[in-house]
Amino acid sequence: MEDSRCFFDLDPVILCGQVILRKMRMSDAPDMFEYSRLEDVTRYLLWSPHPSCKYTKKYLSSVMRQYRRHEFFDFAIQHIQDARMIGSCGFTTIDAVNNSAEIGYVIAPEYQGRHIASSVVASVLRFGFINLGFNRIEAKYMTGNVRSRAVMENNGMIYEGTRKQAMYIKGEYRDIGVCALTKDEYTALFGDSPVSVLRSSGLY
């Protein structure tokens, strides 16, 4: 089992169909800003559109600090052919005491509908359960975000219920749905082969 607190110290790269998963970089700022500035992208997210590329750079600078402190566990999604960062996916929270995590993801609009989100989530779930040894991984979505729930259920995650008005987001109370899997459920569906992880993001 790898130590989930420091796996980004190893600079992992995961090959995943049309994309790779790797650590975010300051050089990702222009690509990240292109999708993070859009209202449609952030409609069902906790954060608001980025107002400028300068803001995105400040955000990425904060991410770099959190990587070093082992407080941030999101991968950049880089499209191989286009050589662009097109989103992110990873663990929004890790609960070491209970050996569980929450997964989150966002994909630029022009890359939606290409099975990229489901493929990326599949890889991150496998990485979490098999490589890192989590016992439970959950994902949350705001009611109405049918695409996000579909990605979860396409990867075997089981709907556990909706918490009414559970979060106050952008001036209103939102209902929050939860889907989850345990390691036993995951391995019964998908087996227990680990994700193949490269250790040098300099390859990309």
C-alpha positions as CSV (number, residue, x, y, z in Angstrom):
1,M,0.0,0.0,0.0
2,E,1.3,3.5,-0.9
3,D,1.1,6.4,1.6
4,S,-1.8,8.5,0.4
5,R,-0.3,11.5,2.2
6,C,2.7,11.7,-0.1
7,F,1.9,10.0,-3.4
8,F,2.4,13.3,-5.3
9,D,6.0,13.5,-3.9
10,L,6.6,10.7,-6.4
11,D,5.3,12.8,-9.3
12,P,3.0,10.1,-10.6
13,V,1.7,10.0,-14.2
14,I,-1.2,7.7,-15.1
15,L,-1.9,6.8,-18.7
16,C,-5.7,6.9,-19.3
17,G,-6.8,6.5,-22.9
18,Q,-6.9,9.8,-24.6
19,V,-5.4,11.6,-21.6
20,I,-2.8,11.4,-18.9
21,L,-3.1,12.3,-15.2
22,R,-0.3,14.2,-13.6
23,K,0.5,16.9,-11.1
24,M,-0.7,20.4,-11.9
25,R,1.9,22.9,-13.0
26,M,2.1,26.7,-13.1
27,S,2.3,26.4,-16.9
28,D,-1.3,25.0,-16.9
29,A,-2.7,28.5,-16.1
30,P,-3.8,29.5,-19.6
31,D,-5.5,26.1,-20.2
32,M,-7.1,26.0,-16.8
33,F,-8.4,29.6,-17.2
34,E,-10.0,28.8,-20.5
35,Y,-12.5,26.4,-18.9
36,S,-12.5,27.8,-15.3
37,R,-13.8,31.2,-16.5
38,L,-17.1,29.6,-17.9
39,E,-20.4,29.8,-16.0
40,D,-21.5,26.5,-17.5
41,V,-18.4,24.7,-16.1
42,T,-18.9,26.0,-12.5
43,R,-22.7,25.8,-12.4
44,Y,-22.6,22.7,-10.2
45,L,-19.3,23.3,-8.5
46,L,-18.4,25.0,-5.2
47,W,-16.3,27.6,-6.8
48,S,-17.2,30.5,-9.0
49,P,-15.7,31.3,-12.5
50,H,-12.1,32.6,-12.5
51,P,-12.2,36.3,-13.3
52,S,-8.8,36.4,-14.9
53,C,-5.7,34.3,-15.8
54,K,-3.9,36.1,-13.0
55,Y,-6.4,34.7,-10.6
56,T,-5.8,31.2,-12.0
57,K,-2.1,31.7,-11.6
58,K,-2.6,32.6,-7.9
59,Y,-4.8,29.5,-7.5
60,L,-2.1,27.3,-9.0
61,S,0.5,28.9,-6.8
62,S,-1.7,27.9,-3.8
63,V,-1.9,24.3,-5.3
64,M,1.8,24.1,-5.4
65,R,2.1,25.0,-1.8
66,Q,-0.6,22.5,-0.9
67,Y,1.2,19.7,-2.8
68,R,4.3,20.4,-0.8
69,R,2.3,20.2,2.5
70,H,0.5,17.0,1.4
71,E,-2.8,18.8,1.5
72,F,-3.9,18.6,-2.1
73,F,-4.6,15.4,-4.1
74,D,-6.0,16.5,-7.5
75,F,-4.5,15.4,-10.8
76,A,-4.4,17.6,-13.9
77,I,-6.0,15.9,-16.9
78,Q,-3.8,16.5,-20.0
79,H,-5.1,15.6,-23.4
80,I,-2.3,13.7,-25.1
81,Q,-3.0,14.7,-28.7
82,D,-3.8,18.3,-28.0
83,A,-1.2,18.7,-25.3
84,R,-3.6,20.7,-23.2
85,M,-4.8,20.6,-19.6
86,I,-8.6,20.0,-20.0
87,G,-9.7,19.5,-16.4
88,S,-8.8,17.9,-13.1
89,C,-9.7,14.8,-11.1
90,G,-8.6,13.5,-7.8
91,F,-9.4,13.3,-4.1
92,T,-11.1,16.4,-2.7
93,T,-10.7,15.0,0.8
94,I,-8.9,12.1,2.4
95,D,-10.0,10.7,5.8
96,A,-7.0,8.8,7.0
97,V,-8.7,7.7,10.3
98,N,-11.5,5.9,8.4
99,N,-9.3,5.0,5.4
100,S,-11.8,6.7,3.0
101,A,-11.7,9.5,0.4
102,E,-14.0,11.7,-1.7
103,I,-13.4,12.0,-5.4
104,G,-14.2,15.1,-7.6
105,Y,-13.7,16.0,-11.2
106,V,-14.2,18.7,-13.8
107,I,-13.8,18.6,-17.6
108,A,-13.7,21.4,-20.2
109,P,-16.9,21.6,-22.2
110,E,-15.4,20.8,-25.6
111,Y,-14.0,17.5,-24.2
112,Q,-17.3,16.4,-22.6
113,G,-19.2,13.6,-24.3
114,R,-16.1,11.7,-25.3
115,H,-16.0,9.2,-22.5
116,I,-13.0,11.0,-21.0
117,A,-14.7,11.8,-17.6
118,S,-15.7,8.1,-17.1
119,S,-12.3,6.9,-18.1
120,V,-10.5,9.2,-15.8
121,V,-12.8,8.5,-12.8
122,A,-12.3,4.8,-13.5
123,S,-8.5,5.2,-13.2
124,V,-8.6,7.4,-10.1
125,L,-11.0,4.9,-8.4
126,R,-8.6,2.0,-9.2
127,F,-5.6,4.1,-8.0
128,G,-7.5,4.9,-4.8
129,F,-8.7,1.4,-4.0
130,I,-5.9,-0.8,-5.2
131,N,-2.7,1.4,-5.3
132,L,-3.5,3.4,-2.1
133,G,-5.7,0.9,-0.3
134,F,-8.7,3.0,0.5
135,N,-11.7,1.1,1.9
136,R,-14.4,3.6,0.8
137,I,-14.6,6.2,-1.9
138,E,-17.6,8.5,-2.3
139,A,-18.6,11.3,-4.7
140,K,-21.1,14.1,-4.3
141,Y,-23.1,16.0,-6.8
142,M,-25.7,18.8,-6.7
143,T,-29.2,17.8,-7.6
144,G,-29.7,18.5,-11.3
145,N,-26.2,17.5,-12.3
146,V,-27.3,14.4,-14.2
147,R,-24.0,14.0,-16.1
148,S,-21.9,13.9,-13.0
149,R,-24.2,11.2,-11.4
150,A,-24.0,9.2,-14.6
151,V,-20.2,9.2,-14.5
152,M,-20.4,7.9,-11.0
153,E,-22.9,5.2,-11.8
154,N,-21.0,4.2,-15.0
155,N,-18.1,3.3,-12.7
156,G,-20.2,1.2,-10.4
157,M,-20.7,3.8,-7.6
158,I,-24.0,3.2,-5.8
159,Y,-26.4,6.0,-5.0
160,E,-26.8,6.3,-1.2
161,G,-29.2,9.1,-1.0
162,T,-29.7,12.9,-1.1
163,R,-29.1,15.3,1.7
164,K,-31.7,18.0,1.4
165,Q,-30.4,21.6,1.4
166,A,-27.1,20.2,2.8
167,M,-24.9,23.0,1.5
168,Y,-25.2,26.8,1.1
169,I,-23.6,27.5,-2.3
170,K,-23.5,30.8,-4.2
171,G,-26.4,32.3,-2.3
172,E,-28.7,29.3,-2.1
173,Y,-29.2,26.0,-0.3
174,R,-28.5,23.0,-2.6
175,D,-29.5,19.4,-2.3
176,I,-26.5,17.1,-2.4
177,G,-26.6,13.5,-3.7
178,V,-24.0,10.9,-2.6
179,C,-22.7,7.8,-4.5
180,A,-20.1,5.5,-3.1
181,L,-18.2,2.2,-3.3
182,T,-16.4,0.1,-0.8
183,K,-13.2,-1.8,-1.8
184,D,-15.0,-5.1,-1.6
185,E,-17.7,-3.9,-3.9
186,Y,-15.1,-2.4,-6.3
187,T,-12.9,-5.6,-6.5
188,A,-16.0,-7.7,-7.1
189,L,-16.9,-5.6,-10.1
190,F,-13.5,-4.7,-11.5
191,G,-10.8,-6.9,-9.9
192,D,-7.8,-5.9,-8.0
193,S,-5.1,-5.1,-10.5
194,P,-3.3,-1.9,-9.6
195,V,-3.0,1.1,-11.9
196,S,0.3,1.3,-13.8
197,V,2.0,4.5,-12.6
198,L,4.9,6.2,-14.3
199,R,7.2,8.1,-12.0
200,S,8.5,10.8,-14.3
201,S,6.1,13.5,-15.6
202,G,9.0,14.8,-17.6
203,L,8.0,12.3,-20.2
204,Y,5.0,14.6,-21.0
